[in-house]
């Protein structure tokens, strides 16, 4: 549990969407897996190009979100 409260419900929501999410100090770290990146890029192509294009993503992308800023953004302001 962080000094700001239990953020596990927020982390679980990211995990249910297929992300690897965890708390590291004052941040929530969300990893976007390569397959999800590939699919998102392909979805932006025209259908005919999608059939012949190959997208290569070899590593995940990490997104860091400061917990207190996130709580303020969603209107909880540290009330977890």
Secondary structure per residue as TSV (DSSP state, phi and psi in degrees):
chain	resnum	aa	ss	phi	psi
A	1	X	-	360.0	136.5
A	2	X	B	-87.1	170.0
A	3	X	T	-64.0	-19.6
A	4	X	T	-91.1	-4.9
A	5	X	B	117.6	-179.0
A	6	X	-	-82.1	113.8
A	7	X	-	-99.6	9.9
A	8	X	H	-59.8	-32.7
A	9	X	H	-62.2	-37.1
A	10	X	H	-68.0	-43.7
A	11	X	H	-62.0	-43.4
A	12	X	H	-59.8	-37.8
A	13	X	H	-62.2	-42.7
A	14	X	H	-64.2	-40.2
A	15	X	H	-65.0	-36.9
A	16	X	H	-66.4	-23.2
A	17	X	T	-85.6	0.1
A	18	X	T	98.8	7.2
A	19	X	-	-93.5	151.2
A	20	X	E	-87.5	112.8
A	21	X	E	-127.0	144.6
A	22	X	E	-157.7	165.8
A	23	X	E	-98.5	132.3
A	24	X	E	-128.3	107.3
A	25	X	T	53.7	-118.5
A	26	X	T	-95.3	14.6
A	27	X	E	-120.9	153.0
A	28	X	E	-101.5	127.0
A	29	X	E	-106.4	124.6
A	30	X	E	-116.1	122.2
A	31	X	E	-101.9	128.6
A	32	X	E	-97.8	114.9
A	33	X	-	-69.0	153.0
A	34	X	H	-54.1	-41.1
A	35	X	H	-62.6	-37.7
A	36	X	H	-67.4	-37.6
A	37	X	H	-64.5	-47.3
A	38	X	H	-57.8	-46.9
A	39	X	H	-64.4	-40.8
A	40	X	H	-63.7	-41.0
A	41	X	H	-66.2	-46.5
A	42	X	H	-61.1	-36.3
A	43	X	H	-63.5	-20.5
A	44	X	T	-85.5	-10.8
A	45	X	S	-83.7	159.4
A	46	X	-	-64.4	148.5
A	47	X	H	-53.3	-39.7
A	48	X	H	-66.6	-37.5
A	49	X	H	-73.1	-33.4
A	50	X	H	-57.4	-35.8
A	51	X	H	-69.8	-25.9
A	52	X	H	-111.0	-10.2
A	53	X	-	-84.6	149.2
A	54	X	-	-125.4	129.2
A	55	X	-	-111.3	128.3
A	56	X	-	-111.7	115.3
A	57	X	-	-121.3	122.2
A	58	X	-	-103.7	-15.4
A	59	X	S	-140.3	161.9
A	60	X	-	-81.3	161.5
A	61	X	E	-106.2	133.4
A	62	X	E	-102.4	132.4
A	63	X	E	-115.6	124.9
A	64	X	E	-106.6	131.4
A	65	X	E	-126.9	123.6
A	66	X	E	-67.1	128.6
A	67	X	H	-60.8	-48.0
A	68	X	H	-65.0	-36.8
A	69	X	H	-67.8	-37.6
A	70	X	H	-64.6	-44.4
A	71	X	H	-62.8	-39.4
A	72	X	H	-64.8	-39.0
A	73	X	H	-63.6	-41.4
A	74	X	T	-90.3	4.4
A	75	X	T	85.3	12.8
A	76	X	-	-93.2	-24.9
A	77	X	T	46.5	39.6
A	78	X	T	86.6	16.3
A	79	X	-	-92.2	14.0
A	80	X	-	-73.4	360.0
